[in-house]
Amino acid sequence: MAFTLLQRRQAQRQRQTLQQGVQRGDRVVTLGGIVGRVASVDGDRVRLTVADGVDVEVLRWGIGQRLDR
């Protein structure tokens, strides 16, 4: 039981570090599976370019993974 709690805390810290460290130019995947490049970060909102001329705005906590840096 304690091991499971420790793993959850570690995973939560890693997600928070990822989400707080998102910068313009990073290629990311949202929790919903959308892949895009970070165009801008404004507080808790991140604008992703997903195709030429197509931007979407997501909340920072919706970023699930960084693909490259």
C-alpha angles and dihedrals in degrees: 000000000000090000091055092051091049091051091050093050091049092049091048091052091049092051092048091049091049094047094046092047097053109129137181110282096028115132109225144171120223123223086255092057100256113145119208148136119258108250097176144349121215114175108295094350126088124192113211127195105218098171137355106302094359118111128171128192119221135172115259092243088060092070108103106173143008113225099192140344 
